[in-house]
Amino acid sequence: MSKTSWHQRLFGGFRKTSERLSENLTGLVTREVLHVETLEQVEEALIASDLGPGTAARIRARLAEGRYEKGLDADALRNLLAEELEAVLAPVAKPLEVTAWPRPQVILVIGVNGSGKTTTIAKLAHLYKEQDYSVMLAAGDTFRAAAIGQLATWAERAGVPIVSGKEGGDAAGVVYEAVKQATATGVDVLIVDTAGRLQNKTGLMEELAKIRRVLGRLNPDAPHDVVLVLDATTGQNALNQIEIFSEVAGVTGLVMTKLDGTARGGVMVAAAERYGLPIHAIGIGETMDDLKPFNAREVARAIAGLPVEEGMH
């Protein structure tokens, strides 16, 4: 896939967010003077666009500092927005790097069913293979036969081995076997799927704690990463998921999926502001190449409705 098409799709992926932002701000920025009342309305419009109260307050403060007696045109506001959004997002833009020694690096992937967790695991495997790492998958979501089958299909597409068990089997047992195999065969990265049923929080907690204990026996540093996959179309609900999964599983980083133009991508800014967790990657579609490392400047510009330039860093 060409880089340009990724940028075009990134812009398209945030279209709903940027359009919503524009609609909320229309009429506020063309006034001759930015009064206190106007600034309050701008702040409310930013919060309504899922950007979070902290970011909204900071942008309002920037506007209040400026000398906009002649009013503020839409382009100037978009540029100011992009700068402020980048300032929030830049500290959390961290790729998921393979640094564990001894290998394998164990990545637990968590998220509610339907968040795009299984496809994200396959895309991560593809991303690592492109970087010349060897990858293995473990089907630790033994709660649903469909999850095991789906992961096996994706493993085949990605061209990576998979360790799986029976439906209703012991997830920790599958993970134990996978770590043993990955270690014996010198695999660099082991990506573990886990059950995503938040309805039974206690059961999920116990299962994840058991997986952690098993991993700890084989490798005291594992899991090296606990990655939460979030569906961007859920908006503010994504923040609740970060809250709950952090408590249940000790989340170390995020991947945002389904940024397909219907998404409410502003929530990514609110998540960065509230939790400060690394955002490793974002996904904009269903094919293997649709997951890329998170780039704060690109995303900030796309949310602000500014073109995302090729070769931008």
N, C-alpha and C positions, 0 to 999 in steps of 0.2 A: 504494500500500500504506500502511495507517495505521501510525503510529509504534508504537502499542500492539502490533500484530501482530508488528512487528520485534522488540520487546522480549520478547514471549512466545516467539518462535522462537529468539531468542538464548539465553534460559534453557533452552529445549528442546535447543538445539545443544550446550550444555555439560552436559547432564543426565548423560551417562555419566561425565564427569570428576568432577562433584560427587558422584554416587552412589558412585563408586569411592573418592573421598576419605572420604566418610562411613563406608563399610564399613571402610576401613583404620583409621579413627580410633575406631570404635565400641568402647566399653568402656575406652578409654584416658582419656577426659576426665571420666568420672563418678566416678573414684576420689577419695577424700577428700583426699589430698595428692598433688601432682605430684612424685614422687620422681625422682631422676636416671635411674633405669631407665625410668620412664614417659616422661620427656622423650626418651630415646633411641628409644623405640618410636614416639613421635609423629614424630620426625625421619625414621625409616625409612619410616613410613607416607606421609609427604609425598613422599619420594624415589620410592616405589613408585607414586605418582600422577603421575609425570612432571614434577614441579614443579622439579626440579633441586636439586643438593646445596647450593648457596649460599643459595637461598631457604629451603630446609628448615632450614639451620643458623641463619638469621636469625630464623625463626619460633620455633625452639626457644629461642633466646636471649631473645626477647620473653617467652615463657612462663616461663622461669627467673627473669627479673627480677620478674615479677608476684608478688603475694602471693595464692596460690590454695590456702591451707590448707583452705578449705572445698570444694575441688575446683573444676572449671571446667565450666560447663554447655555444651551443644552450641551454643546461640545465641551465647554469649560467644566461643566458639572460632571460629565462622563469621565473626563481626564482626572479630575479630583477624586471621584469615586474609585477609579481604577488604582490610583496611587494608594489610597487608604485600604482598599481591599487587599492589595498586594502586601502591604505592611502587616496585615493580620495573617495572611496565608503563607508568606515566605518562611516564617520560623517552623511551620509544621510540614513543609514539603521535603520529605525524606524518603528516598528510594529504599526498597526492601533488599538490603545487600546481604550477600552470603559471606559471613565472617567467622562462622563457628569452626572451632578446631578442638577436638577431632570432629570430623564429619560423621553423620550428616547434620546439616542445620535442620532442626525440626520446627515447622511452621504449623501451628494449630489454626484452622480457619473456622470461625464461628459466625452465626447470623441466623435470623429467622428463616423458616422455609419460605421460598418464593423471593428471597432477596437477590438471587443470582449467585448464590454461594458456590454451587457446583460448577457452573460455567466459569466463574472467576478462578476457581482452583485450576481448571484446565488452561485458562489463559495465562495464569502465573507460571504454570509448567512450561508453556510455550515460550514465554518471555525468558525464563531461565535457560531453556535449551538454546535459544538464540544467542545467549551469552556463553555458550559452551559448557554449561553445567549439566551434570547428569541428575535426573529427577525421578522420584518414585512417589506414587500416591497411596494413601491408606484410606479405605472406606470405613471411617469410624462412625458414620451415621447408620448404625445397624437397626435403628428404629423403623426405617421404611425400606422395603425391598426396592421400591422405585429409585430411592437415592443411591443404593448400591449399583443398580443397573445403569442408571444415568452416568454415574462417575466412571463406570467401566467403559461405556461408550466414548466418553470424552477422553479417557486415558488412551484408548485405541487411536482416536483422531490425533491426539498430541504425540503419539508414538512413545509413550512412557509406561513402565510396568506399574501394576496396581496390586495391592494386597487387600483382600476382602474376606469377609466371613459370611455367615448365614444371617437372614433377617431375624431380629430378636436376639442375636448372639451378643457376646460380651465385647463391647467396643474397646475396652482396655486391652483385651486379649489380641484383638486385630492390630492395635497400635504397637503392642509389645513385639508381635511377629514382624511387623513392618520395620521397626527400628533394628531388630536383629538382622533381617535380610539386607537392609540398606547399609548397615555397618559392615556386614560380611562382604558385600559386593562393591564397597567403596563409593556409594552414591553420595552426591554433594548435598542435595536438598530433598527432604521428605516432607510432603505436604499432606496434612491430615484433615479430612472432612469430619465434622462433628454434628451431632443432632442439634436441630434448631428449634426445639419445642419450648418456647418460653412460658406456655400455659402451665407447665409443671416445673416451676423454677427450682424447687428443691431437688427433684429427680435429676434435672440437668446439672445442677451444682455438684451433686454427688458423683454423677458420671464423669464430669470434667475433673473433679478432684481425684478420682480413681485413675484416670488417664495420666494426670500429672504425677501421681505416685509411681505408677509403672514406668513412666519416662525417666523419672528421677533415679530409679534403681539402675537403669541402663546408662543414663548420661545425666549427671547432676545439673548440667546447665540447660537441659531441655524441659519444656519447649523454649526455643530461643525467641520465638515471636508468637503472639496471640493476636491474630488479625480478624477484625470484625468487618464483615461485608454489609454495607448499607445500601438500600434501594432509595435513590434520590427522589423518586416520585412520591415517597411517603412524607416529605416535608418535615414538619416539627416532630412527627412520631420517631424520626431517626434519632433525635436527641434523647428521647426516652429509652430507646434501645441501647445507646451508648451508656447511659446511666445504669441500666439493669445488667448488661453484659459485663461492664467493668466490675460490678460488684460480684457477679457470678464467676467470671473467668479471668479477671485481671488483664483487660485489653491493653495491648502495647501499640496498636496502630490500626488505621482504617483504610478500607478500599471503598470508593463510592461507585456504584453501578447505575445503569439505566438512565444515563444522562442523554436522553434521546429527543429532547425538544418538548416533552410533556413534563419534564422533571422540574422540581423546585430546588434548583442548585444553590440558591442563596443559603440553604441550611448548612452547606459546607463551611461557610464563613462563620455562622453561629456556632458550629461544632468546634472550629478552630479557636474561636474566642473563648468559649466556655470550658473546653476540656484540654486544649493544647496538645492533643494526641497527634502523632505523626500521621499525615495522609500520604500513603505510599503510592497509590495509583488510582486512576479513574477509568471507567469503562463506558463506551458510547455505542455499543451495538452487540451483535451476537457472534461475530466471527472471531477466530483466534487472534487476529491482529488488533482487536478492539479494546485492548487494555494497555495503557501507557503510563509510565511514571508521571506523578503529579507535578505540574509546572505552575507555580504560583502566579507568575506574570501573565501567562496565557489565560489562565482561568479568571483572574481579576479583570482582564480586558474583555473577555467574553461576557462576564456577568454585567459589566458596565455598558455592553453593547458596542464596544470598539472592535475594529478588525484585529484578528490575531495574525500577526505577520509571520511569514516563513523565516526559519532560522532564529526565531526569538528565544532568548534564554532568560 
